Amino acid sequence: MKVFLQKRTIKHLDCHGELVDLVVMVPHDEATIKYISRRTDGQVLVTDLKQARSYENHKRFFDFLGATFAMQEFYTELEQYRRWITVAAGWFDIMVYPDGATQLNPKSIAFENMEEDEFRKLFTAAIGAFIEAFGNGMTDSELMRIISYD
């Protein structure tokens, strides 16, 4: 099960009566609260932790895709355009066929598959890829202003 936890630091009196910081992880959503509440005190859970991506930045990227898709005429389907810009931004796997031919396949940009720093690099590279292919001399800041991200 995937759980969402949030780090909190609380003040706590230790066994010597001294006030110390206690770092705890608390459930961040209803499903996690339900899952954790079914566990007994002292039960040990094992998990791999990674920092969640910024939902706002994820949403902003898809807004960027929609806005820039409307600014070009080469691609007629948004999904084709998303696949192209993902590859053009350098986020792809290379498939090699037995005859030596290759194909570039976009990697998943699903929310849970990328950490925030990777996603930011992809987003920056996607902006550059759009400008190079369709920007006609536009700068990053001009594009951000046009799509209302200045």
Secondary structure by P-SEA (a helix, b strand, c coil): cbbbbbbbbbbbbccccbbbbbbbbbbccaaaaaaaaaccccbbbbbbbbbbccaaaaaaaaaaaaaaaaaccccccaaaaaaaaaaaacbbbbbbccccbbbbbbcccccccccaaaaaaaaaaaaaaaaacccccccaaaaaaaaccc
